[in-house]
C-alpha cells in the first residue's frame, strides 16, 4: 500500500480532519502550520506533506525530529527505511506520518 491508497481507503476520516491533525501536530512541534492551509483533496495533502518532509529533512533537521516525536511514529518503523535516495526516503516517511495521523483520528473516534 502506498500513501495515496492509504488516504483514499479512509472513508471514516475526512480530508479536513486529516489536515487538522497534521496542522495540530505541527503547531505543537513549534512549526508554522500555514503551509497546510487550503487543502482540498488527498492529493493536496500528499504533495504538501512530501514537500514539507523533504524541506525539513534537508534544511531543518531539528524541526524534523520535533515533528516526528510529536506525530509519535515508532522508532522501530525507521529501522528499515533508510536509503540514500531522498525521494524514496521522503515517500516512506510520508507514508508513516499519514498512517500514524490516521490511526490517531480513528482511535479518537472510537474511544473519544
MOKA-V867988 format. One record per backbone hydrogen bond with DSSP energy under -0.5 kcal/mol. NH is the residue of the N-H (numbers start at 0). CO is the residue of the C=O. E is the energy in kcal/mol with one decimal. If there is no record, write none. Layout:
nh->NH co->CO e->E
nh->NH co->CO e->E
This chain:
nh->5 co->1 e->-2.3
nh->6 co->2 e->-2.3
nh->7 co->3 e->-2.4
nh->8 co->4 e->-1.8
nh->9 co->6 e->-1.2
nh->10 co->8 e->-1.3
nh->17 co->13 e->-2.3
nh->18 co->14 e->-2.7
nh->19 co->15 e->-2.5
nh->20 co->16 e->-2.2
nh->21 co->17 e->-2.2
nh->22 co->18 e->-2.7
nh->23 co->19 e->-2.4
nh->24 co->20 e->-2.3
nh->25 co->21 e->-2.3
nh->26 co->22 e->-2.7
nh->27 co->23 e->-2.6
nh->28 co->24 e->-0.8
nh->28 co->25 e->-0.8
nh->29 co->26 e->-1.6
nh->30 co->25 e->-2.7
nh->35 co->32 e->-2.0
nh->36 co->33 e->-2.1
nh->44 co->40 e->-2.0
nh->45 co->41 e->-2.5
nh->46 co->42 e->-2.7
nh->47 co->43 e->-2.6
nh->48 co->44 e->-2.8
nh->49 co->45 e->-2.3
nh->50 co->46 e->-2.4
nh->51 co->47 e->-2.8
nh->52 co->48 e->-2.8
nh->53 co->49 e->-2.3
nh->54 co->50 e->-2.2
nh->55 co->51 e->-2.7
nh->56 co->52 e->-2.4
nh->57 co->53 e->-2.0
nh->58 co->54 e->-3.0
nh->59 co->54 e->-0.6
nh->59 co->55 e->-0.9
nh->62 co->59 e->-0.6
nh->63 co->59 e->-1.9
nh->64 co->60 e->-2.4
nh->65 co->61 e->-2.2
nh->66 co->62 e->-2.7
nh->67 co->63 e->-2.7
nh->68 co->64 e->-2.1
nh->69 co->65 e->-2.3
nh->70 co->66 e->-2.8
nh->71 co->67 e->-1.6
nh->72 co->67 e->-1.4
nh->73 co->71 e->-0.5
nh->76 co->73 e->-1.5
nh->77 co->73 e->-0.5
nh->77 co->74 e->-1.4
nh->78 co->74 e->-0.6
nh->78 co->75 e->-0.7
nh->80 co->77 e->-1.4
nh->81 co->77 e->-0.7
nh->85 co->83 e->-0.8
nh->88 co->84 e->-2.3
nh->89 co->85 e->-2.8
nh->90 co->86 e->-2.2
nh->91 co->87 e->-2.2
nh->92 co->88 e->-2.4
nh->93 co->89 e->-2.9
nh->94 co->90 e->-2.0
nh->95 co->91 e->-2.0
nh->96 co->92 e->-2.7
nh->97 co->93 e->-2.8
nh->98 co->94 e->-2.6
nh->99 co->95 e->-2.2
nh->100 co->96 e->-2.8
nh->101 co->97 e->-2.6
nh->102 co->98 e->-2.0
nh->103 co->99 e->-2.3
nh->104 co->100 e->-2.0
nh->105 co->101 e->-2.6
nh->106 co->102 e->-2.9
nh->107 co->103 e->-2.4
nh->108 co->104 e->-2.0
nh->109 co->105 e->-2.3
nh->110 co->106 e->-3.0
nh->111 co->107 e->-1.9
